[in-house]
Amino acid sequence: MKFLIPDFFRQLFKGVAAVHRNNAVALTVFEVEELENIFALLLLGSFVGFPSPPTFLAVELLPFMEKELRILNKRAKDSSDMFAEMCGTIGID
């Protein structure tokens, strides 16, 4: 019994450490995806009304933004504009 208690706590702490590591990795991946989305939105902000960077800079970076453009397009397809739906239901033009 004497040797089982330290082994139990050792295994418990290993499990807790693994859970925290997995959570940290998941949060880091989510943060990277959000930063990529923000970068794409800043670069292509003229489509939604934000001031855009100089055109030559945006055009030079477009070939490197394939992944970000796919993510931005997917988010645009998946999102629904609840405010527009409510205005359409009420009849506000």
MARRONU-266039 format. One record per atom (N, C-alpha, C, CB): residue in three letters; atom name; x, y, z. Coordinates in steps of 0.02 Angstrom, whole numbers. Glycine has a CB too. Example, Ala and Ser with C-alpha at 12.3 -4.5 7.8 and 13.67 -1.06 7.14 Angstrom:
BEGIN
{res:ALA atom:N X:660 Y:-284 Z:390}
{res:ALA atom:CA X:615 Y:-225 Z:390}
{res:ALA atom:C X:660 Y:-165 Z:390}
{res:ALA atom:CB X:565 Y:-224 Z:452}
{res:SER atom:N X:642 Y:-112 Z:354}
{res:SER atom:CA X:684 Y:-53 Z:357}
{res:SER atom:C X:645 Y:2 Z:394}
{res:SER atom:CB X:704 Y:-30 Z:286}
END
This chain:
BEGIN
{res:MET atom:N X:40 Y:-60 Z:0}
{res:MET atom:CA X:0 Y:0 Z:0}
{res:MET atom:C X:43 Y:63 Z:0}
{res:MET atom:CB X:-46 Y:0 Z:59}
{res:LYS atom:N X:100 Y:58 Z:31}
{res:LYS atom:CA X:144 Y:115 Z:38}
{res:LYS atom:C X:169 Y:141 Z:-30}
{res:LYS atom:CB X:202 Y:98 Z:83}
{res:PHE atom:N X:181 Y:94 Z:-77}
{res:PHE atom:CA X:208 Y:113 Z:-142}
{res:PHE atom:C X:153 Y:132 Z:-191}
{res:PHE atom:CB X:249 Y:58 Z:-170}
{res:LEU atom:N X:91 Y:113 Z:-177}
{res:LEU atom:CA X:37 Y:127 Z:-223}
{res:LEU atom:C X:14 Y:200 Z:-220}
{res:LEU atom:CB X:-22 Y:82 Z:-208}
{res:ILE atom:N X:18 Y:231 Z:-163}
{res:ILE atom:CA X:-5 Y:300 Z:-156}
{res:ILE atom:C X:38 Y:349 Z:-196}
{res:ILE atom:CB X:-5 Y:320 Z:-82}
{res:PRO atom:N X:104 Y:346 Z:-193}
{res:PRO atom:CA X:144 Y:391 Z:-236}
{res:PRO atom:C X:132 Y:379 Z:-310}
{res:PRO atom:CB X:218 Y:384 Z:-220}
{res:ASP atom:N X:123 Y:316 Z:-330}
{res:ASP atom:CA X:110 Y:301 Z:-400}
{res:ASP atom:C X:43 Y:330 Z:-421}
{res:ASP atom:CB X:111 Y:226 Z:-413}
{res:PHE atom:N X:-7 Y:326 Z:-377}
{res:PHE atom:CA X:-72 Y:355 Z:-393}
{res:PHE atom:C X:-67 Y:430 Z:-404}
{res:PHE atom:CB X:-122 Y:340 Z:-336}
{res:PHE atom:N X:-32 Y:464 Z:-359}
{res:PHE atom:CA X:-26 Y:537 Z:-366}
{res:PHE atom:C X:16 Y:555 Z:-428}
{res:PHE atom:CB X:5 Y:567 Z:-303}
{res:ARG atom:N X:67 Y:515 Z:-442}
{res:ARG atom:CA X:108 Y:528 Z:-501}
{res:ARG atom:C X:65 Y:522 Z:-565}
{res:ARG atom:CB X:168 Y:478 Z:-504}
{res:GLN atom:N X:25 Y:471 Z:-568}
{res:GLN atom:CA X:-20 Y:462 Z:-626}
{res:GLN atom:C X:-73 Y:517 Z:-629}
{res:GLN atom:CB X:-54 Y:393 Z:-623}
{res:LEU atom:N X:-97 Y:537 Z:-571}
{res:LEU atom:CA X:-147 Y:591 Z:-569}
{res:LEU atom:C X:-117 Y:656 Z:-596}
{res:LEU atom:CB X:-172 Y:601 Z:-497}
{res:PHE atom:N X:-57 Y:673 Z:-574}
{res:PHE atom:CA X:-25 Y:735 Z:-597}
{res:PHE atom:C X:-8 Y:732 Z:-671}
{res:PHE atom:CB X:37 Y:749 Z:-556}
{res:LYS atom:N X:11 Y:673 Z:-695}
{res:LYS atom:CA X:24 Y:665 Z:-767}
{res:LYS atom:C X:-40 Y:676 Z:-807}
{res:LYS atom:CB X:53 Y:595 Z:-782}
{res:GLY atom:N X:-95 Y:651 Z:-782}
{res:GLY atom:CA X:-159 Y:661 Z:-816}
{res:GLY atom:C X:-181 Y:734 Z:-817}
{res:GLY atom:CB X:-213 Y:619 Z:-783}
{res:VAL atom:N X:-172 Y:767 Z:-760}
{res:VAL atom:CA X:-190 Y:838 Z:-756}
{res:VAL atom:C X:-146 Y:879 Z:-802}
{res:VAL atom:CB X:-183 Y:864 Z:-683}
{res:ALA atom:N X:-81 Y:863 Z:-805}
{res:ALA atom:CA X:-35 Y:899 Z:-849}
{res:ALA atom:C X:-54 Y:889 Z:-922}
{res:ALA atom:CB X:38 Y:876 Z:-837}
{res:ALA atom:N X:-73 Y:828 Z:-940}
{res:ALA atom:CA X:-93 Y:814 Z:-1009}
{res:ALA atom:C X:-156 Y:852 Z:-1028}
{res:ALA atom:CB X:-104 Y:739 Z:-1019}
{res:VAL atom:N X:-204 Y:856 Z:-983}
{res:VAL atom:CA X:-265 Y:894 Z:-997}
{res:VAL atom:C X:-249 Y:968 Z:-1007}
{res:VAL atom:CB X:-316 Y:885 Z:-940}
{res:HIS atom:N X:-208 Y:996 Z:-965}
{res:HIS atom:CA X:-190 Y:1067 Z:-972}
{res:HIS atom:C X:-151 Y:1079 Z:-1036}
{res:HIS atom:CB X:-149 Y:1090 Z:-911}
{res:ARG atom:N X:-108 Y:1033 Z:-1054}
{res:ARG atom:CA X:-71 Y:1040 Z:-1117}
{res:ARG atom:C X:-118 Y:1039 Z:-1176}
{res:ARG atom:CB X:-19 Y:984 Z:-1123}
{res:ASN atom:N X:-166 Y:993 Z:-1176}
{res:ASN atom:CA X:-214 Y:989 Z:-1231}
{res:ASN atom:C X:-256 Y:1052 Z:-1235}
{res:ASN atom:CB X:-259 Y:928 Z:-1222}
{res:ASN atom:N X:-277 Y:1079 Z:-1178}
{res:ASN atom:CA X:-316 Y:1141 Z:-1178}
{res:ASN atom:C X:-275 Y:1199 Z:-1205}
{res:ASN atom:CB X:-341 Y:1157 Z:-1108}
{res:ALA atom:N X:-211 Y:1202 Z:-1186}
{res:ALA atom:CA X:-168 Y:1256 Z:-1209}
{res:ALA atom:C X:-158 Y:1252 Z:-1285}
{res:ALA atom:CB X:-100 Y:1255 Z:-1173}
{res:VAL atom:N X:-150 Y:1192 Z:-1311}
{res:VAL atom:CA X:-140 Y:1183 Z:-1383}
{res:VAL atom:C X:-204 Y:1202 Z:-1420}
{res:VAL atom:CB X:-121 Y:1110 Z:-1399}
{res:ALA atom:N X:-262 Y:1182 Z:-1394}
{res:ALA atom:CA X:-325 Y:1198 Z:-1427}
{res:ALA atom:C X:-336 Y:1274 Z:-1428}
{res:ALA atom:CB X:-383 Y:1163 Z:-1392}
{res:LEU atom:N X:-322 Y:1307 Z:-1373}
{res:LEU atom:CA X:-330 Y:1380 Z:-1371}
{res:LEU atom:C X:-281 Y:1415 Z:-1417}
{res:LEU atom:CB X:-321 Y:1405 Z:-1299}
{res:THR atom:N X:-220 Y:1389 Z:-1422}
{res:THR atom:CA X:-171 Y:1419 Z:-1466}
{res:THR atom:C X:-191 Y:1412 Z:-1539}
{res:THR atom:CB X:-102 Y:1388 Z:-1455}
{res:VAL atom:N X:-217 Y:1353 Z:-1558}
{res:VAL atom:CA X:-240 Y:1343 Z:-1626}
{res:VAL atom:C X:-298 Y:1390 Z:-1642}
{res:VAL atom:CB X:-262 Y:1270 Z:-1637}
{res:PHE atom:N X:-345 Y:1397 Z:-1595}
{res:PHE atom:CA X:-401 Y:1442 Z:-1605}
{res:PHE atom:C X:-377 Y:1514 Z:-1613}
{res:PHE atom:CB X:-450 Y:1437 Z:-1547}
{res:GLU atom:N X:-329 Y:1535 Z:-1572}
{res:GLU atom:CA X:-303 Y:1603 Z:-1575}
{res:GLU atom:C X:-267 Y:1616 Z:-1642}
{res:GLU atom:CB X:-255 Y:1616 Z:-1517}
{res:VAL atom:N X:-230 Y:1567 Z:-1667}
{res:VAL atom:CA X:-196 Y:1575 Z:-1731}
{res:VAL atom:C X:-247 Y:1583 Z:-1787}
{res:VAL atom:CB X:-150 Y:1515 Z:-1745}
{res:GLU atom:N X:-301 Y:1543 Z:-1785}
{res:GLU atom:CA X:-353 Y:1549 Z:-1837}
{res:GLU atom:C X:-386 Y:1618 Z:-1834}
{res:GLU atom:CB X:-406 Y:1494 Z:-1828}
{res:GLU atom:N X:-400 Y:1642 Z:-1774}
{res:GLU atom:CA X:-430 Y:1708 Z:-1768}
{res:GLU atom:C X:-383 Y:1763 Z:-1791}
{res:GLU atom:CB X:-451 Y:1720 Z:-1695}
{res:LEU atom:N X:-319 Y:1757 Z:-1777}
{res:LEU atom:CA X:-271 Y:1807 Z:-1800}
{res:LEU atom:C X:-266 Y:1806 Z:-1877}
{res:LEU atom:CB X:-202 Y:1795 Z:-1769}
{res:GLU atom:N X:-270 Y:1747 Z:-1907}
{res:GLU atom:CA X:-270 Y:1743 Z:-1980}
{res:GLU atom:C X:-332 Y:1776 Z:-2009}
{res:GLU atom:CB X:-267 Y:1670 Z:-2002}
{res:ASN atom:N X:-389 Y:1767 Z:-1976}
{res:ASN atom:CA X:-451 Y:1799 Z:-1999}
{res:ASN atom:C X:-446 Y:1875 Z:-1993}
{res:ASN atom:CB X:-511 Y:1773 Z:-1959}
{res:ILE atom:N X:-418 Y:1898 Z:-1938}
{res:ILE atom:CA X:-411 Y:1970 Z:-1929}
{res:ILE atom:C X:-364 Y:2000 Z:-1981}
{res:ILE atom:CB X:-385 Y:1986 Z:-1858}
{res:PHE atom:N X:-309 Y:1964 Z:-1995}
{res:PHE atom:CA X:-263 Y:1988 Z:-2046}
{res:PHE atom:C X:-297 Y:1992 Z:-2114}
{res:PHE atom:CB X:-202 Y:1941 Z:-2050}
{res:ALA atom:N X:-335 Y:1941 Z:-2132}
{res:ALA atom:CA X:-370 Y:1942 Z:-2196}
{res:ALA atom:C X:-422 Y:1998 Z:-2197}
{res:ALA atom:CB X:-405 Y:1875 Z:-2209}
{res:LEU atom:N X:-456 Y:2010 Z:-2142}
{res:LEU atom:CA X:-505 Y:2063 Z:-2139}
{res:LEU atom:C X:-472 Y:2132 Z:-2145}
{res:LEU atom:CB X:-545 Y:2059 Z:-2075}
{res:LEU atom:N X:-414 Y:2140 Z:-2114}
{res:LEU atom:CA X:-378 Y:2203 Z:-2119}
{res:LEU atom:C X:-353 Y:2215 Z:-2190}
{res:LEU atom:CB X:-320 Y:2205 Z:-2070}
{res:LEU atom:N X:-330 Y:2162 Z:-2222}
{res:LEU atom:CA X:-303 Y:2169 Z:-2289}
{res:LEU atom:C X:-358 Y:2179 Z:-2340}
{res:LEU atom:CB X:-261 Y:2108 Z:-2307}
{res:LEU atom:N X:-414 Y:2146 Z:-2331}
{res:LEU atom:CA X:-469 Y:2150 Z:-2378}
{res:LEU atom:C X:-528 Y:2188 Z:-2348}
{res:LEU atom:CB X:-492 Y:2080 Z:-2400}
{res:GLY atom:N X:-514 Y:2234 Z:-2304}
{res:GLY atom:CA X:-567 Y:2270 Z:-2268}
{res:GLY atom:C X:-610 Y:2315 Z:-2311}
{res:GLY atom:CB X:-537 Y:2310 Z:-2214}
{res:SER atom:N X:-586 Y:2332 Z:-2370}
{res:SER atom:CA X:-626 Y:2376 Z:-2413}
{res:SER atom:C X:-691 Y:2343 Z:-2434}
{res:SER atom:CB X:-586 Y:2395 Z:-2475}
{res:PHE atom:N X:-695 Y:2277 Z:-2431}
{res:PHE atom:CA X:-757 Y:2242 Z:-2449}
{res:PHE atom:C X:-811 Y:2251 Z:-2397}
{res:PHE atom:CB X:-744 Y:2168 Z:-2459}
{res:VAL atom:N X:-792 Y:2266 Z:-2335}
{res:VAL atom:CA X:-841 Y:2275 Z:-2281}
{res:VAL atom:C X:-842 Y:2346 Z:-2254}
{res:VAL atom:CB X:-827 Y:2226 Z:-2226}
{res:GLY atom:N X:-805 Y:2391 Z:-2285}
{res:GLY atom:CA X:-808 Y:2461 Z:-2266}
{res:GLY atom:C X:-751 Y:2485 Z:-2222}
{res:GLY atom:CB X:-870 Y:2473 Z:-2231}
{res:PHE atom:N X:-702 Y:2443 Z:-2209}
{res:PHE atom:CA X:-644 Y:2466 Z:-2170}
{res:PHE atom:C X:-595 Y:2501 Z:-2217}
{res:PHE atom:CB X:-609 Y:2407 Z:-2134}
{res:PRO atom:N X:-556 Y:2547 Z:-2192}
{res:PRO atom:CA X:-505 Y:2576 Z:-2234}
{res:PRO atom:C X:-455 Y:2523 Z:-2255}
{res:PRO atom:CB X:-468 Y:2634 Z:-2198}
{res:SER atom:N X:-437 Y:2523 Z:-2318}
{res:SER atom:CA X:-394 Y:2469 Z:-2343}
{res:SER atom:C X:-322 Y:2494 Z:-2349}
{res:SER atom:CB X:-418 Y:2444 Z:-2410}
{res:PRO atom:N X:-275 Y:2447 Z:-2346}
{res:PRO atom:CA X:-205 Y:2465 Z:-2355}
{res:PRO atom:C X:-193 Y:2484 Z:-2428}
{res:PRO atom:CB X:-158 Y:2407 Z:-2334}
{res:PRO atom:N X:-134 Y:2509 Z:-2444}
{res:PRO atom:CA X:-120 Y:2526 Z:-2514}
{res:PRO atom:C X:-131 Y:2465 Z:-2559}
{res:PRO atom:CB X:-48 Y:2551 Z:-2521}
{res:THR atom:N X:-156 Y:2478 Z:-2619}
{res:THR atom:CA X:-175 Y:2424 Z:-2664}
{res:THR atom:C X:-116 Y:2381 Z:-2683}
{res:THR atom:CB X:-206 Y:2453 Z:-2727}
{res:PHE atom:N X:-58 Y:2411 Z:-2696}
{res:PHE atom:CA X:-1 Y:2370 Z:-2716}
{res:PHE atom:C X:19 Y:2320 Z:-2662}
{res:PHE atom:CB X:58 Y:2415 Z:-2733}
{res:LEU atom:N X:10 Y:2339 Z:-2598}
{res:LEU atom:CA X:26 Y:2294 Z:-2543}
{res:LEU atom:C X:-23 Y:2236 Z:-2541}
{res:LEU atom:CB X:26 Y:2332 Z:-2476}
{res:ALA atom:N X:-87 Y:2251 Z:-2549}
{res:ALA atom:CA X:-138 Y:2198 Z:-2548}
{res:ALA atom:C X:-129 Y:2151 Z:-2606}
{res:ALA atom:CB X:-209 Y:2229 Z:-2550}
{res:VAL atom:N X:-113 Y:2178 Z:-2665}
{res:VAL atom:CA X:-104 Y:2135 Z:-2724}
{res:VAL atom:C X:-43 Y:2090 Z:-2716}
{res:VAL atom:CB X:-98 Y:2178 Z:-2788}
{res:GLU atom:N X:11 Y:2116 Z:-2686}
{res:GLU atom:CA X:71 Y:2076 Z:-2677}
{res:GLU atom:C X:60 Y:2020 Z:-2626}
{res:GLU atom:CB X:129 Y:2120 Z:-2655}
{res:LEU atom:N X:17 Y:2031 Z:-2578}
{res:LEU atom:CA X:5 Y:1980 Z:-2526}
{res:LEU atom:C X:-49 Y:1930 Z:-2544}
{res:LEU atom:CB X:-14 Y:2014 Z:-2461}
{res:LEU atom:N X:-89 Y:1943 Z:-2594}
{res:LEU atom:CA X:-143 Y:1897 Z:-2613}
{res:LEU atom:C X:-121 Y:1826 Z:-2628}
{res:LEU atom:CB X:-180 Y:1925 Z:-2672}
{res:PRO atom:N X:-66 Y:1815 Z:-2665}
{res:PRO atom:CA X:-46 Y:1745 Z:-2678}
{res:PRO atom:C X:-31 Y:1705 Z:-2614}
{res:PRO atom:CB X:14 Y:1744 Z:-2723}
{res:PHE atom:N X:-11 Y:1739 Z:-2562}
{res:PHE atom:CA X:6 Y:1705 Z:-2499}
{res:PHE atom:C X:-54 Y:1696 Z:-2454}
{res:PHE atom:CB X:60 Y:1743 Z:-2463}
{res:MET atom:N X:-112 Y:1720 Z:-2474}
{res:MET atom:CA X:-171 Y:1720 Z:-2430}
{res:MET atom:C X:-224 Y:1670 Z:-2451}
{res:MET atom:CB X:-201 Y:1789 Z:-2428}
{res:GLU atom:N X:-206 Y:1618 Z:-2486}
{res:GLU atom:CA X:-255 Y:1570 Z:-2509}
{res:GLU atom:C X:-294 Y:1539 Z:-2451}
{res:GLU atom:CB X:-221 Y:1516 Z:-2551}
{res:LYS atom:N X:-259 Y:1518 Z:-2400}
{res:LYS atom:CA X:-292 Y:1486 Z:-2342}
{res:LYS atom:C X:-338 Y:1535 Z:-2308}
{res:LYS atom:CB X:-239 Y:1460 Z:-2292}
{res:GLU atom:N X:-315 Y:1597 Z:-2297}
{res:GLU atom:CA X:-356 Y:1647 Z:-2263}
{res:GLU atom:C X:-418 Y:1664 Z:-2303}
{res:GLU atom:CB X:-315 Y:1710 Z:-2250}
{res:LEU atom:N X:-411 Y:1667 Z:-2369}
{res:LEU atom:CA X:-469 Y:1682 Z:-2411}
{res:LEU atom:C X:-520 Y:1625 Z:-2409}
{res:LEU atom:CB X:-447 Y:1694 Z:-2484}
{res:ARG atom:N X:-496 Y:1563 Z:-2407}
{res:ARG atom:CA X:-542 Y:1507 Z:-2401}
{res:ARG atom:C X:-580 Y:1509 Z:-2334}
{res:ARG atom:CB X:-504 Y:1439 Z:-2407}
{res:ILE atom:N X:-543 Y:1525 Z:-2280}
{res:ILE atom:CA X:-575 Y:1529 Z:-2214}
{res:ILE atom:C X:-625 Y:1587 Z:-2213}
{res:ILE atom:CB X:-521 Y:1539 Z:-2160}
{res:LEU atom:N X:-606 Y:1644 Z:-2242}
{res:LEU atom:CA X:-651 Y:1702 Z:-2243}
{res:LEU atom:C X:-714 Y:1686 Z:-2283}
{res:LEU atom:CB X:-615 Y:1763 Z:-2273}
{res:ASN atom:N X:-706 Y:1651 Z:-2339}
{res:ASN atom:CA X:-763 Y:1633 Z:-2380}
{res:ASN atom:C X:-808 Y:1583 Z:-2343}
{res:ASN atom:CB X:-739 Y:1603 Z:-2447}
{res:LYS atom:N X:-778 Y:1535 Z:-2308}
{res:LYS atom:CA X:-817 Y:1486 Z:-2270}
{res:LYS atom:C X:-857 Y:1520 Z:-2215}
{res:LYS atom:CB X:-771 Y:1433 Z:-2240}
{res:ARG atom:N X:-825 Y:1568 Z:-2180}
{res:ARG atom:CA X:-860 Y:1603 Z:-2127}
{res:ARG atom:C X:-918 Y:1645 Z:-2155}
{res:ARG atom:CB X:-813 Y:1648 Z:-2089}
{res:ALA atom:N X:-907 Y:1674 Z:-2214}
{res:ALA atom:CA X:-961 Y:1714 Z:-2244}
{res:ALA atom:C X:-1020 Y:1670 Z:-2264}
{res:ALA atom:CB X:-934 Y:1751 Z:-2306}
{res:LYS atom:N X:-1005 Y:1609 Z:-2287}
{res:LYS atom:CA X:-1059 Y:1564 Z:-2305}
{res:LYS atom:C X:-1097 Y:1539 Z:-2244}
{res:LYS atom:CB X:-1032 Y:1505 Z:-2345}
{res:ASP atom:N X:-1059 Y:1525 Z:-2190}
{res:ASP atom:CA X:-1088 Y:1495 Z:-2130}
{res:ASP atom:C X:-1126 Y:1545 Z:-2087}
{res:ASP atom:CB X:-1035 Y:1463 Z:-2089}
{res:SER atom:N X:-1109 Y:1608 Z:-2092}
{res:SER atom:CA X:-1141 Y:1657 Z:-2048}
{res:SER atom:C X:-1208 Y:1679 Z:-2077}
{res:SER atom:CB X:-1095 Y:1718 Z:-2038}
{res:SER atom:N X:-1252 Y:1695 Z:-2032}
{res:SER atom:CA X:-1316 Y:1723 Z:-2053}
{res:SER atom:C X:-1324 Y:1791 Z:-2018}
{res:SER atom:CB X:-1376 Y:1675 Z:-2037}
{res:ASP atom:N X:-1350 Y:1838 Z:-2054}
{res:ASP atom:CA X:-1359 Y:1905 Z:-2028}
{res:ASP atom:C X:-1427 Y:1910 Z:-1994}
{res:ASP atom:CB X:-1352 Y:1959 Z:-2085}
{res:MET atom:N X:-1427 Y:1902 Z:-1928}
{res:MET atom:CA X:-1489 Y:1903 Z:-1890}
{res:MET atom:C X:-1524 Y:1971 Z:-1893}
{res:MET atom:CB X:-1477 Y:1883 Z:-1818}
{res:PHE atom:N X:-1484 Y:2025 Z:-1893}
{res:PHE atom:CA X:-1513 Y:2092 Z:-1896}
{res:PHE atom:C X:-1550 Y:2102 Z:-1962}
{res:PHE atom:CB X:-1458 Y:2146 Z:-1887}
{res:ALA atom:N X:-1520 Y:2079 Z:-2017}
{res:ALA atom:CA X:-1553 Y:2086 Z:-2082}
{res:ALA atom:C X:-1616 Y:2043 Z:-2085}
{res:ALA atom:CB X:-1505 Y:2065 Z:-2139}
{res:GLU atom:N X:-1614 Y:1984 Z:-2055}
{res:GLU atom:CA X:-1674 Y:1942 Z:-2054}
{res:GLU atom:C X:-1730 Y:1975 Z:-2014}
{res:GLU atom:CB X:-1659 Y:1873 Z:-2025}
{res:MET atom:N X:-1712 Y:2006 Z:-1956}
{res:MET atom:CA X:-1764 Y:2039 Z:-1916}
{res:MET atom:C X:-1792 Y:2100 Z:-1953}
{res:MET atom:CB X:-1735 Y:2062 Z:-1848}
{res:CYS atom:N X:-1749 Y:2138 Z:-1986}
{res:CYS atom:CA X:-1773 Y:2196 Z:-2024}
{res:CYS atom:C X:-1817 Y:2174 Z:-2081}
{res:CYS atom:CB X:-1714 Y:2237 Z:-2051}
{res:GLY atom:N X:-1800 Y:2118 Z:-2114}
{res:GLY atom:CA X:-1841 Y:2092 Z:-2168}
{res:GLY atom:C X:-1908 Y:2068 Z:-2143}
{res:GLY atom:CB X:-1805 Y:2036 Z:-2204}
{res:THR atom:N X:-1910 Y:2039 Z:-2084}
{res:THR atom:CA X:-1973 Y:2016 Z:-2055}
{res:THR atom:C X:-2018 Y:2074 Z:-2037}
{res:THR atom:CB X:-1960 Y:1973 Z:-1994}
{res:ILE atom:N X:-1989 Y:2126 Z:-2009}
{res:ILE atom:CA X:-2028 Y:2185 Z:-1989}
{res:ILE atom:C X:-2048 Y:2226 Z:-2050}
{res:ILE atom:CB X:-1988 Y:2229 Z:-1941}
{res:GLY atom:N X:-2007 Y:2225 Z:-2102}
{res:GLY atom:CA X:-2023 Y:2262 Z:-2163}
{res:GLY atom:C X:-1984 Y:2327 Z:-2168}
{res:GLY atom:CB X:-2096 Y:2276 Z:-2165}
{res:ILE atom:N X:-1929 Y:2332 Z:-2133}
{res:ILE atom:CA X:-1887 Y:2392 Z:-2138}
{res:ILE atom:C X:-1842 Y:2384 Z:-2199}
{res:ILE atom:CB X:-1845 Y:2402 Z:-2073}
{res:ASP atom:N X:-1840 Y:2434 Z:-2241}
{res:ASP atom:CA X:-1797 Y:2432 Z:-2299}
{res:ASP atom:C X:-1734 Y:2471 Z:-2289}
{res:ASP atom:CB X:-1832 Y:2458 Z:-2359}
END
